[in-house]
Amino acid sequence: MRRAEPWMRFAEMMLIPPISAWFRWHFEGFEHVPAGGAALIACNHISYFDPLAHGYFLEKAGRRPRYLAKIELFKHPVTGPVLRGARQIPVVRGTGDAGPIEIALKALHDGEVVVVYPESTVTSNEDFSPMRGKTGIARLTLASGVPVIPLAVWGSAPVWQRNGKRNLKFGRPIWVKAGPPLDFSEFEDEQGDPKVVRQVTDQVMAELSVLVEDVRARYPKRWS
């Protein structure tokens, strides 16, 4: 059962109707998202629009996401109150602060859905392929025992880039696909080994890259 979260419900009511009507959505892989209990989602990042796309997918799957998001968004006068009210998780990038991981682990323990962008920022690769991931996603799966579900989006890159460039053409296809869960329980006793943590991170990014390439290859060519 979903928690009564007025700010989250407010965000859903304000954002989902316009984006569902404006873009042409194509979803795959709902069967890989558990109907209840903890879920750990690793997403690619090609646009500032991605959290809305990934969040819409998870809402359609019947789950409510909690994001690890940069602290700057929590300081903004508009997004800050919404993010705090919706119980999202602030991250101070580049500090190594373990606080966000601990909060995310508690959320997983409570049966929630935690969404992580392992690249920690919009990709700088010219072809929008995933970059090398940070190790937070590995630490979460190894400490919690919750498998990682890769979730790829394609088509959102032109919508909103970090340089401010936007293309809001009506009817643009946005494709979102979840892959099978990645179980790393065999490494549970080695979560303190930096090499294992790096190995798990790289495997998550490799699987996410395969998923991205699959969606990109089938995406409507005239919109590419």
Buried (B, 14 or more C-beta within 10 A) or exposed (E): EEEEBEBBBEBBEEBBEEBEEBBBBBBBBBEBBBEEEBBBBBBBBBBBBBBBBBBBBBBBBEBBBBBBBBBEBBEEEEBBEBBEBBBBBBBEEEEEEEEBBEBBBEBBEEEBBBBBBBBBEBBEEEEBBBBEBBBBBBBBBBBBEBBBBBBBBBBBBBBBBEEEEEEEEEEBBBBBBBBEBBEBEEBEEBBEEEEBBBBBBBBBBBBBBEBBBBBBEEBEEEBE
